[in-house]
Amino acid sequence: MKTKTLDRETKNKITFVTFIIEKFASAYKMDRQASYRYLKKYGGLDYIFECWWALHIDNPFWALKDIYKVCRNNGGYR
């Protein structure tokens, strides 16, 4: 049986997404699960996956601000 491995870009994307969810949780005083649910509900997670390359080269402070704006524009309240 042949084992499939993830390519480098996919690994980098997964690493960034987990990092930014943790940072979002910390910045907005919530646990990781609440952060994930909030981002998923208000479009932040879709935005992260769509724009991860640009977000990951930006300062995390500004990346979080952008993600927050997307969520806020989609009905988020934090």
N, CA, C and O atoms as a CHARMM CRD file, in Angstrom:
* protein
*
  312
    1    1 MET  N      0.84000  -1.17200   0.00000 PROA 1      0.00000
    2    1 MET  CA     0.00000   0.00000   0.00000 PROA 1      0.00000
    3    1 MET  C      0.89100   1.24300   0.00000 PROA 1      0.00000
    4    1 MET  O      1.81400   1.36100   0.80600 PROA 1      0.00000
    5    2 LYS  N      0.60300   2.14300  -0.89700 PROA 2      0.00000
    6    2 LYS  CA     1.39200   3.36000  -1.02800 PROA 2      0.00000
    7    2 LYS  C      0.84700   4.44100  -0.08700 PROA 2      0.00000
    8    2 LYS  O     -0.35300   4.71400  -0.06800 PROA 2      0.00000
    9    3 THR  N      1.73200   5.03900   0.67700 PROA 3      0.00000
   10    3 THR  CA     1.34900   6.10200   1.59800 PROA 3      0.00000
   11    3 THR  C      1.44100   7.43800   0.88800 PROA 3      0.00000
   12    3 THR  O      2.43900   7.73800   0.23300 PROA 3      0.00000
   13    4 LYS  N      0.40200   8.23100   1.02200 PROA 4      0.00000
   14    4 LYS  CA     0.40700   9.55900   0.42800 PROA 4      0.00000
   15    4 LYS  C      0.94700  10.54900   1.44800 PROA 4      0.00000
   16    4 LYS  O      0.64900  10.46100   2.63900 PROA 4      0.00000
   17    5 THR  N      1.73900  11.48400   0.96600 PROA 5      0.00000
   18    5 THR  CA     2.25500  12.53700   1.82900 PROA 5      0.00000
   19    5 THR  C      1.78000  13.87700   1.29800 PROA 5      0.00000
   20    5 THR  O      1.44900  14.02100   0.12200 PROA 5      0.00000
   21    6 LEU  N      1.75600  14.83300   2.17700 PROA 6      0.00000
   22    6 LEU  CA     1.33200  16.16900   1.78800 PROA 6      0.00000
   23    6 LEU  C      2.49200  16.90900   1.13600 PROA 6      0.00000
   24    6 LEU  O      3.65100  16.74000   1.51600 PROA 6      0.00000
   25    7 ASP  N      2.16000  17.72200   0.15800 PROA 7      0.00000
   26    7 ASP  CA     3.20300  18.52800  -0.45900 PROA 7      0.00000
   27    7 ASP  C      3.56700  19.68600   0.47500 PROA 7      0.00000
   28    7 ASP  O      2.85000  19.97000   1.43400 PROA 7      0.00000
   29    8 ARG  N      4.65900  20.33300   0.19100 PROA 8      0.00000
   30    8 ARG  CA     5.18600  21.39300   1.05000 PROA 8      0.00000
   31    8 ARG  C      4.18700  22.54900   1.23600 PROA 8      0.00000
   32    8 ARG  O      4.01800  23.04600   2.35000 PROA 8      0.00000
   33    9 GLU  N      3.53100  22.97300   0.15500 PROA 9      0.00000
   34    9 GLU  CA     2.58400  24.08500   0.24400 PROA 9      0.00000
   35    9 GLU  C      1.41000  23.74300   1.15200 PROA 9      0.00000
   36    9 GLU  O      0.97400  24.57900   1.94300 PROA 9      0.00000
   37   10 THR  N      0.90300  22.53700   1.04300 PROA 10     0.00000
   38   10 THR  CA    -0.21100  22.11100   1.89100 PROA 10     0.00000
   39   10 THR  C      0.21300  22.08700   3.35700 PROA 10     0.00000
   40   10 THR  O     -0.54200  22.51900   4.22800 PROA 10     0.00000
   41   11 LYS  N      1.40300  21.59000   3.63200 PROA 11     0.00000
   42   11 LYS  CA     1.91800  21.58900   5.00600 PROA 11     0.00000
   43   11 LYS  C      2.04400  23.01100   5.53700 PROA 11     0.00000
   44   11 LYS  O      1.66600  23.28800   6.67500 PROA 11     0.00000
   45   12 ASN  N      2.57200  23.91100   4.71400 PROA 12     0.00000
   46   12 ASN  CA     2.71500  25.30700   5.12900 PROA 12     0.00000
   47   12 ASN  C      1.35900  25.94900   5.40100 PROA 12     0.00000
   48   12 ASN  O      1.20300  26.70900   6.35700 PROA 12     0.00000
   49   13 LYS  N      0.38100  25.63900   4.55200 PROA 13     0.00000
   50   13 LYS  CA    -0.96300  26.18900   4.73000 PROA 13     0.00000
   51   13 LYS  C     -1.57400  25.69800   6.04100 PROA 13     0.00000
   52   13 LYS  O     -2.14400  26.48900   6.79200 PROA 13     0.00000
   53   14 ILE  N     -1.45900  24.41000   6.31900 PROA 14     0.00000
   54   14 ILE  CA    -2.00200  23.84200   7.55200 PROA 14     0.00000
   55   14 ILE  C     -1.32600  24.46200   8.76900 PROA 14     0.00000
   56   14 ILE  O     -1.98700  24.79800   9.75200 PROA 14     0.00000
   57   15 THR  N     -0.01400  24.61100   8.69900 PROA 15     0.00000
   58   15 THR  CA     0.73200  25.22100   9.79600 PROA 15     0.00000
   59   15 THR  C      0.26500  26.65000  10.04100 PROA 15     0.00000
   60   15 THR  O      0.06800  27.05400  11.18800 PROA 15     0.00000
   61   16 PHE  N      0.08800  27.41500   8.96900 PROA 16     0.00000
   62   16 PHE  CA    -0.34700  28.79900   9.12600 PROA 16     0.00000
   63   16 PHE  C     -1.76600  28.88200   9.67700 PROA 16     0.00000
   64   16 PHE  O     -2.03600  29.68400  10.57100 PROA 16     0.00000
   65   17 VAL  N     -2.66200  28.07100   9.16000 PROA 17     0.00000
   66   17 VAL  CA    -4.06100  28.12300   9.60300 PROA 17     0.00000
   67   17 VAL  C     -4.15700  27.79300  11.09100 PROA 17     0.00000
   68   17 VAL  O     -4.87500  28.47200  11.82500 PROA 17     0.00000
   69   18 THR  N     -3.45600  26.77800  11.53900 PROA 18     0.00000
   70   18 THR  CA    -3.49200  26.44800  12.96900 PROA 18     0.00000
   71   18 THR  C     -2.86200  27.56000  13.80000 PROA 18     0.00000
   72   18 THR  O     -3.34400  27.86700  14.89000 PROA 18     0.00000
   73   19 PHE  N     -1.79800  28.15900  13.29800 PROA 19     0.00000
   74   19 PHE  CA    -1.14200  29.27900  13.99000 PROA 19     0.00000
   75   19 PHE  C     -2.09200  30.46800  14.11600 PROA 19     0.00000
   76   19 PHE  O     -2.21300  31.04800  15.19500 PROA 19     0.00000
   77   20 ILE  N     -2.76000  30.83300  13.03500 PROA 20     0.00000
   78   20 ILE  CA    -3.57900  32.04200  13.04200 PROA 20     0.00000
   79   20 ILE  C     -4.86200  31.84100  13.85700 PROA 20     0.00000
   80   20 ILE  O     -5.35800  32.79600  14.45600 PROA 20     0.00000
   81   21 ILE  N     -5.40100  30.63700  13.89200 PROA 21     0.00000
   82   21 ILE  CA    -6.55800  30.36200  14.74400 PROA 21     0.00000
   83   21 ILE  C     -6.16900  30.55000  16.21200 PROA 21     0.00000
   84   21 ILE  O     -6.92000  31.13800  16.99100 PROA 21     0.00000
   85   22 GLU  N     -5.00000  30.05000  16.57600 PROA 22     0.00000
   86   22 GLU  CA    -4.49500  30.21800  17.95100 PROA 22     0.00000
   87   22 GLU  C     -4.27400  31.69700  18.27400 PROA 22     0.00000
   88   22 GLU  O     -4.64800  32.15900  19.35200 PROA 22     0.00000
   89   23 LYS  N     -3.67300  32.43600  17.35000 PROA 23     0.00000
   90   23 LYS  CA    -3.42600  33.86600  17.55800 PROA 23     0.00000
   91   23 LYS  C     -4.74400  34.63900  17.68100 PROA 23     0.00000
   92   23 LYS  O     -4.87000  35.53400  18.51600 PROA 23     0.00000
   93   24 PHE  N     -5.71400  34.28600  16.84800 PROA 24     0.00000
   94   24 PHE  CA    -7.02700  34.93800  16.90500 PROA 24     0.00000
   95   24 PHE  C     -7.67300  34.68000  18.26400 PROA 24     0.00000
   96   24 PHE  O     -8.23600  35.58700  18.87600 PROA 24     0.00000
   97   25 ALA  N     -7.58600  33.44100  18.72700 PROA 25     0.00000
   98   25 ALA  CA    -8.14900  33.08700  20.03000 PROA 25     0.00000
   99   25 ALA  C     -7.50500  33.91800  21.13400 PROA 25     0.00000
  100   25 ALA  O     -8.19700  34.44000  22.00800 PROA 25     0.00000
  101   26 SER  N     -6.21800  34.03500  21.09500 PROA 26     0.00000
  102   26 SER  CA    -5.49200  34.79700  22.10300 PROA 26     0.00000
  103   26 SER  C     -5.84100  36.28800  22.03800 PROA 26     0.00000
  104   26 SER  O     -6.08000  36.92000  23.06600 PROA 26     0.00000
  105   27 ALA  N     -5.86700  36.83400  20.83800 PROA 27     0.00000
  106   27 ALA  CA    -6.12700  38.26600  20.65300 PROA 27     0.00000
  107   27 ALA  C     -7.53700  38.65800  21.08900 PROA 27     0.00000
  108   27 ALA  O     -7.74600  39.75800  21.60100 PROA 27     0.00000
  109   28 TYR  N     -8.49500  37.77000  20.88900 PROA 28     0.00000
  110   28 TYR  CA    -9.88400  38.09700  21.18800 PROA 28     0.00000
  111   28 TYR  C    -10.42900  37.32700  22.38700 PROA 28     0.00000
  112   28 TYR  O    -11.64100  37.17700  22.54600 PROA 28     0.00000
  113   29 LYS  N     -9.52300  36.84600  23.21900 PROA 29     0.00000
  114   29 LYS  CA    -9.86100  36.23900  24.51700 PROA 29     0.00000
  115   29 LYS  C    -10.89800  35.11700  24.41800 PROA 29     0.00000
  116   29 LYS  O    -11.95600  35.16700  25.04500 PROA 29     0.00000
  117   30 MET  N    -10.56600  34.11400  23.61900 PROA 30     0.00000
  118   30 MET  CA   -11.43600  32.94500  23.51200 PROA 30     0.00000
  119   30 MET  C    -10.56000  31.70400  23.41200 PROA 30     0.00000
  120   30 MET  O     -9.36300  31.80900  23.14400 PROA 30     0.00000
  121   31 ASP  N    -11.13800  30.55100  23.62300 PROA 31     0.00000
  122   31 ASP  CA   -10.34000  29.33700  23.45400 PROA 31     0.00000
  123   31 ASP  C    -10.27800  28.97500  21.97200 PROA 31     0.00000
  124   31 ASP  O    -10.98200  29.56300  21.15100 PROA 31     0.00000
  125   32 ARG  N     -9.43400  28.00900  21.64100 PROA 32     0.00000
  126   32 ARG  CA    -9.21900  27.65400  20.22600 PROA 32     0.00000
  127   32 ARG  C    -10.48400  27.16900  19.54200 PROA 32     0.00000
  128   32 ARG  O    -10.73700  27.51700  18.38800 PROA 32     0.00000
  129   33 GLN  N    -11.27300  26.38000  20.23200 PROA 33     0.00000
  130   33 GLN  CA   -12.50900  25.86900  19.62200 PROA 33     0.00000
  131   33 GLN  C    -13.47700  27.00600  19.32700 PROA 33     0.00000
  132   33 GLN  O    -14.08600  27.04600  18.25800 PROA 33     0.00000
  133   34 ALA  N    -13.62100  27.92200  20.26600 PROA 34     0.00000
  134   34 ALA  CA   -14.51300  29.06900  20.05400 PROA 34     0.00000
  135   34 ALA  C    -13.99100  29.92500  18.90400 PROA 34     0.00000
  136   34 ALA  O    -14.77100  30.42900  18.09600 PROA 34     0.00000
  137   35 SER  N    -12.68400  30.08500  18.83300 PROA 35     0.00000
  138   35 SER  CA   -12.06700  30.84400  17.75100 PROA 35     0.00000
  139   35 SER  C    -12.37100  30.19500  16.40300 PROA 35     0.00000
  140   35 SER  O    -12.76300  30.87500  15.45400 PROA 35     0.00000
  141   36 TYR  N    -12.18800  28.88600  16.32600 PROA 36     0.00000
  142   36 TYR  CA   -12.46200  28.15500  15.08200 PROA 36     0.00000
  143   36 TYR  C    -13.93300  28.30400  14.68400 PROA 36     0.00000
  144   36 TYR  O    -14.23800  28.59400  13.52700 PROA 36     0.00000
  145   37 ARG  N    -14.83300  28.10700  15.63400 PROA 37     0.00000
  146   37 ARG  CA   -16.27000  28.20400  15.32900 PROA 37     0.00000
  147   37 ARG  C    -16.64300  29.61400  14.87100 PROA 37     0.00000
  148   37 ARG  O    -17.41300  29.77900  13.92500 PROA 37     0.00000
  149   38 TYR  N    -16.10000  30.61900  15.53700 PROA 38     0.00000
  150   38 TYR  CA   -16.36900  32.01000  15.17300 PROA 38     0.00000
  151   38 TYR  C    -15.86800  32.29400  13.75400 PROA 38     0.00000
  152   38 TYR  O    -16.59300  32.85500  12.93200 PROA 38     0.00000
  153   39 LEU  N    -14.63200  31.90200  13.47800 PROA 39     0.00000
  154   39 LEU  CA   -14.06100  32.13700  12.15000 PROA 39     0.00000
  155   39 LEU  C    -14.83900  31.39900  11.06800 PROA 39     0.00000
  156   39 LEU  O    -15.05400  31.93000   9.97800 PROA 39     0.00000
  157   40 LYS  N    -15.25600  30.18600  11.36700 PROA 40     0.00000
  158   40 LYS  CA   -16.04100  29.41000  10.39800 PROA 40     0.00000
  159   40 LYS  C    -17.40600  30.05100  10.16100 PROA 40     0.00000
  160   40 LYS  O    -17.84700  30.16600   9.01800 PROA 40     0.00000
  161   41 LYS  N    -18.07100  30.46600  11.22700 PROA 41     0.00000
  162   41 LYS  CA   -19.41600  31.02600  11.12800 PROA 41     0.00000
  163   41 LYS  C    -19.44300  32.34500  10.35900 PROA 41     0.00000
  164   41 LYS  O    -20.37400  32.59700   9.59500 PROA 41     0.00000
  165   42 TYR  N    -18.44000  33.17800  10.55400 PROA 42     0.00000
  166   42 TYR  CA   -18.46200  34.52500   9.98100 PROA 42     0.00000
  167   42 TYR  C    -17.51300  34.72200   8.79500 PROA 42     0.00000
  168   42 TYR  O    -17.16700  35.85500   8.46100 PROA 42     0.00000
  169   43 GLY  N    -17.09900  33.63700   8.16600 PROA 43     0.00000
  170   43 GLY  CA   -16.34100  33.73400   6.92100 PROA 43     0.00000
  171   43 GLY  C    -14.85000  33.96200   7.06200 PROA 43     0.00000
  172   43 GLY  O    -14.14000  34.05300   6.06100 PROA 43     0.00000
  173   44 GLY  N    -14.36800  34.05600   8.28100 PROA 44     0.00000
  174   44 GLY  CA   -12.93800  34.26800   8.48600 PROA 44     0.00000
  175   44 GLY  C    -12.10500  33.09700   8.02400 PROA 44     0.00000
  176   44 GLY  O    -11.02700  33.28200   7.45900 PROA 44     0.00000
  177   45 LEU  N    -12.59000  31.89900   8.25700 PROA 45     0.00000
  178   45 LEU  CA   -11.84500  30.70600   7.85700 PROA 45     0.00000
  179   45 LEU  C    -11.75100  30.60000   6.33700 PROA 45     0.00000
  180   45 LEU  O    -10.69700  30.25400   5.80300 PROA 45     0.00000
  181   46 ASP  N    -12.83300  30.89400   5.64900 PROA 46     0.00000
  182   46 ASP  CA   -12.79400  30.89800   4.18100 PROA 46     0.00000
  183   46 ASP  C    -11.78400  31.92700   3.68000 PROA 46     0.00000
  184   46 ASP  O    -11.02100  31.66300   2.75000 PROA 46     0.00000
  185   47 TYR  N    -11.79100  33.09500   4.30500 PROA 47     0.00000
  186   47 TYR  CA   -10.84600  34.15600   3.94000 PROA 47     0.00000
  187   47 TYR  C     -9.40400  33.71000   4.19100 PROA 47     0.00000
  188   47 TYR  O     -8.52300  33.95300   3.36600 PROA 47     0.00000
  189   48 ILE  N     -9.16700  33.06200   5.32600 PROA 48     0.00000
  190   48 ILE  CA    -7.82200  32.57600   5.63600 PROA 48     0.00000
  191   48 ILE  C     -7.36900  31.58000   4.58100 PROA 48     0.00000
  192   48 ILE  O     -6.24800  31.68200   4.08300 PROA 48     0.00000
  193   49 PHE  N     -8.21700  30.62100   4.23000 PROA 49     0.00000
  194   49 PHE  CA    -7.83400  29.62600   3.21800 PROA 49     0.00000
  195   49 PHE  C     -7.64200  30.25600   1.84500 PROA 49     0.00000
  196   49 PHE  O     -6.75000  29.85400   1.09700 PROA 49     0.00000
  197   50 GLU  N     -8.45900  31.22400   1.51400 PROA 50     0.00000
  198   50 GLU  CA    -8.36200  31.87500   0.20900 PROA 50     0.00000
  199   50 GLU  C     -7.12500  32.77100   0.10200 PROA 50     0.00000
  200   50 GLU  O     -6.48700  32.82900  -0.94900 PROA 50     0.00000
  201   51 CYS  N     -6.79300  33.46000   1.17400 PROA 51     0.00000
  202   51 CYS  CA    -5.72500  34.47500   1.13300 PROA 51     0.00000
  203   51 CYS  C     -4.54000  34.12500   2.02500 PROA 51     0.00000
  204   51 CYS  O     -3.78200  35.01400   2.41200 PROA 51     0.00000
  205   52 TRP  N     -4.36800  32.87300   2.35300 PROA 52     0.00000
  206   52 TRP  CA    -3.35400  32.48900   3.32000 PROA 52     0.00000
  207   52 TRP  C     -1.96100  32.94000   2.91500 PROA 52     0.00000
  208   52 TRP  O     -1.15900  33.31200   3.77100 PROA 52     0.00000
  209   53 TRP  N     -1.66700  32.91300   1.63800 PROA 53     0.00000
  210   53 TRP  CA    -0.31700  33.27000   1.19800 PROA 53     0.00000
  211   53 TRP  C     -0.00200  34.72800   1.54100 PROA 53     0.00000
  212   53 TRP  O      1.06800  35.02000   2.07400 PROA 53     0.00000
  213   54 ALA  N     -0.90900  35.62600   1.24500 PROA 54     0.00000
  214   54 ALA  CA    -0.69100  37.04100   1.56400 PROA 54     0.00000
  215   54 ALA  C     -0.71800  37.27100   3.07700 PROA 54     0.00000
  216   54 ALA  O      0.07400  38.05600   3.60000 PROA 54     0.00000
  217   55 LEU  N     -1.61500  36.59900   3.76900 PROA 55     0.00000
  218   55 LEU  CA    -1.71700  36.77900   5.21500 PROA 55     0.00000
  219   55 LEU  C     -0.47900  36.27900   5.94200 PROA 55     0.00000
  220   55 LEU  O     -0.04900  36.88600   6.92200 PROA 55     0.00000
  221   56 HSD  N      0.09500  35.18700   5.47500 PROA 56     0.00000
  222   56 HSD  CA     1.21100  34.60700   6.21900 PROA 56     0.00000
  223   56 HSD  C      2.50000  35.40800   6.07900 PROA 56     0.00000
  224   56 HSD  O      3.39900  35.26200   6.90700 PROA 56     0.00000
  225   57 ILE  N      2.61300  36.24600   5.05700 PROA 57     0.00000
  226   57 ILE  CA     3.81900  37.06600   4.93900 PROA 57     0.00000
  227   57 ILE  C      3.64200  38.42400   5.61100 PROA 57     0.00000
  228   57 ILE  O      4.59500  39.19400   5.73400 PROA 57     0.00000
  229   58 ASP  N      2.41900  38.71000   6.04400 PROA 58     0.00000
  230   58 ASP  CA     2.13000  39.95800   6.73400 PROA 58     0.00000
  231   58 ASP  C      2.42900  39.79500   8.22500 PROA 58     0.00000
  232   58 ASP  O      2.54900  38.67700   8.72700 PROA 58     0.00000
  233   59 ASN  N      2.54600  40.90400   8.91100 PROA 59     0.00000
  234   59 ASN  CA     2.68600  40.90000  10.35800 PROA 59     0.00000
  235   59 ASN  C      1.40600  40.28200  10.93300 PROA 59     0.00000
  236   59 ASN  O      0.31000  40.65200  10.51200 PROA 59     0.00000
  237   60 PRO  N      1.52100  39.35200  11.88300 PROA 60     0.00000
  238   60 PRO  CA     0.31200  38.72200  12.43900 PROA 60     0.00000
  239   60 PRO  C     -0.70300  39.72600  12.97400 PROA 60     0.00000
  240   60 PRO  O     -1.90600  39.47700  12.89900 PROA 60     0.00000
  241   61 PHE  N     -0.24900  40.84700  13.50800 PROA 61     0.00000
  242   61 PHE  CA    -1.16100  41.87700  14.00900 PROA 61     0.00000
  243   61 PHE  C     -2.09000  42.35400  12.89300 PROA 61     0.00000
  244   61 PHE  O     -3.30300  42.43500  13.08200 PROA 61     0.00000
  245   62 TRP  N     -1.52400  42.66300  11.75200 PROA 62     0.00000
  246   62 TRP  CA    -2.32000  43.16400  10.62800 PROA 62     0.00000
  247   62 TRP  C     -3.15800  42.05500   9.99300 PROA 62     0.00000
  248   62 TRP  O     -4.27800  42.30000   9.54400 PROA 62     0.00000
  249   63 ALA  N     -2.62300  40.85100   9.95600 PROA 63     0.00000
  250   63 ALA  CA    -3.39700  39.72300   9.43300 PROA 63     0.00000
  251   63 ALA  C     -4.64100  39.50700  10.29000 PROA 63     0.00000
  252   63 ALA  O     -5.73000  39.28300   9.76100 PROA 63     0.00000
  253   64 LEU  N     -4.48100  39.57400  11.60800 PROA 64     0.00000
  254   64 LEU  CA    -5.63300  39.41000  12.50600 PROA 64     0.00000
  255   64 LEU  C     -6.64500  40.52800  12.32000 PROA 64     0.00000
  256   64 LEU  O     -7.85200  40.28900  12.36200 PROA 64     0.00000
  257   65 LYS  N     -6.16400  41.73900  12.11700 PROA 65     0.00000
  258   65 LYS  CA    -7.07000  42.87400  11.86800 PROA 65     0.00000
  259   65 LYS  C     -7.89700  42.62800  10.60200 PROA 65     0.00000
  260   65 LYS  O     -9.10600  42.85700  10.59200 PROA 65     0.00000
  261   66 ASP  N     -7.23700  42.15900   9.53200 PROA 66     0.00000
  262   66 ASP  CA    -7.94200  41.87200   8.28000 PROA 66     0.00000
  263   66 ASP  C     -8.99000  40.77500   8.47100 PROA 66     0.00000
  264   66 ASP  O    -10.11600  40.89300   7.98700 PROA 66     0.00000
  265   67 ILE  N     -8.61900  39.72800   9.16500 PROA 67     0.00000
  266   67 ILE  CA    -9.53500  38.61000   9.41200 PROA 67     0.00000
  267   67 ILE  C    -10.72100  39.09700  10.25300 PROA 67     0.00000
  268   67 ILE  O    -11.86700  38.73000   9.99500 PROA 67     0.00000
  269   68 TYR  N    -10.43400  39.92000  11.25400 PROA 68     0.00000
  270   68 TYR  CA   -11.49100  40.48100  12.09200 PROA 68     0.00000
  271   68 TYR  C    -12.47200  41.30300  11.25200 PROA 68     0.00000
  272   68 TYR  O    -13.68600  41.20000  11.43200 PROA 68     0.00000
  273   69 LYS  N    -11.94600  42.11200  10.34100 PROA 69     0.00000
  274   69 LYS  CA   -12.80500  42.93800   9.48400 PROA 69     0.00000
  275   69 LYS  C    -13.72800  42.07400   8.62700 PROA 69     0.00000
  276   69 LYS  O    -14.90700  42.38800   8.46000 PROA 69     0.00000
  277   70 VAL  N    -13.18700  40.99300   8.09100 PROA 70     0.00000
  278   70 VAL  CA   -14.00700  40.08300   7.28200 PROA 70     0.00000
  279   70 VAL  C    -15.13500  39.51600   8.13000 PROA 70     0.00000
  280   70 VAL  O    -16.28700  39.49600   7.69700 PROA 70     0.00000
  281   71 CYS  N    -14.81400  39.05700   9.32800 PROA 71     0.00000
  282   71 CYS  CA   -15.84500  38.49900  10.21800 PROA 71     0.00000
  283   71 CYS  C    -16.86800  39.55600  10.59600 PROA 71     0.00000
  284   71 CYS  O    -18.07000  39.29000  10.60900 PROA 71     0.00000
  285   72 ARG  N    -16.39300  40.74200  10.89900 PROA 72     0.00000
  286   72 ARG  CA   -17.29000  41.84000  11.29400 PROA 72     0.00000
  287   72 ARG  C    -18.25600  42.17200  10.14600 PROA 72     0.00000
  288   72 ARG  O    -19.44400  42.40000  10.37200 PROA 72     0.00000
  289   73 ASN  N    -17.73400  42.19600   8.92100 PROA 73     0.00000
  290   73 ASN  CA   -18.56400  42.48800   7.75200 PROA 73     0.00000
  291   73 ASN  C    -19.59900  41.39200   7.47900 PROA 73     0.00000
  292   73 ASN  O    -20.59700  41.62400   6.79600 PROA 73     0.00000
  293   74 ASN  N    -19.34800  40.19800   8.02100 PROA 74     0.00000
  294   74 ASN  CA   -20.27100  39.08600   7.84000 PROA 74     0.00000
  295   74 ASN  C    -21.14200  38.83300   9.07300 PROA 74     0.00000
  296   74 ASN  O    -21.72200  37.75600   9.21200 PROA 74     0.00000
  297   75 GLY  N    -21.23400  39.81800   9.96200 PROA 75     0.00000
  298   75 GLY  CA   -22.11300  39.71600  11.11300 PROA 75     0.00000
  299   75 GLY  C    -21.45300  39.35900  12.42600 PROA 75     0.00000
  300   75 GLY  O    -22.13700  39.20900  13.43800 PROA 75     0.00000
  301   76 GLY  N    -20.13100  39.21900  12.43200 PROA 76     0.00000
  302   76 GLY  CA   -19.40900  38.92400  13.68400 PROA 76     0.00000
  303   76 GLY  C    -19.50900  40.08300  14.64600 PROA 76     0.00000
  304   76 GLY  O    -19.65700  41.23000  14.22600 PROA 76     0.00000
  305   77 TYR  N    -19.43200  39.80500  15.90400 PROA 77     0.00000
  306   77 TYR  CA   -19.67000  40.83200  16.91000 PROA 77     0.00000
  307   77 TYR  C    -18.50000  41.07900  17.85300 PROA 77     0.00000
  308   77 TYR  O    -18.59800  41.97500  18.69200 PROA 77     0.00000
  309   78 ARG  N    -17.43700  40.36000  17.76800 PROA 78     0.00000
  310   78 ARG  CA   -16.30000  40.51200  18.70800 PROA 78     0.00000
  311   78 ARG  C    -15.50500  41.73000  18.37400 PROA 78     0.00000
  312   78 ARG  O    -14.51600  42.02500  19.04600 PROA 78     0.00000
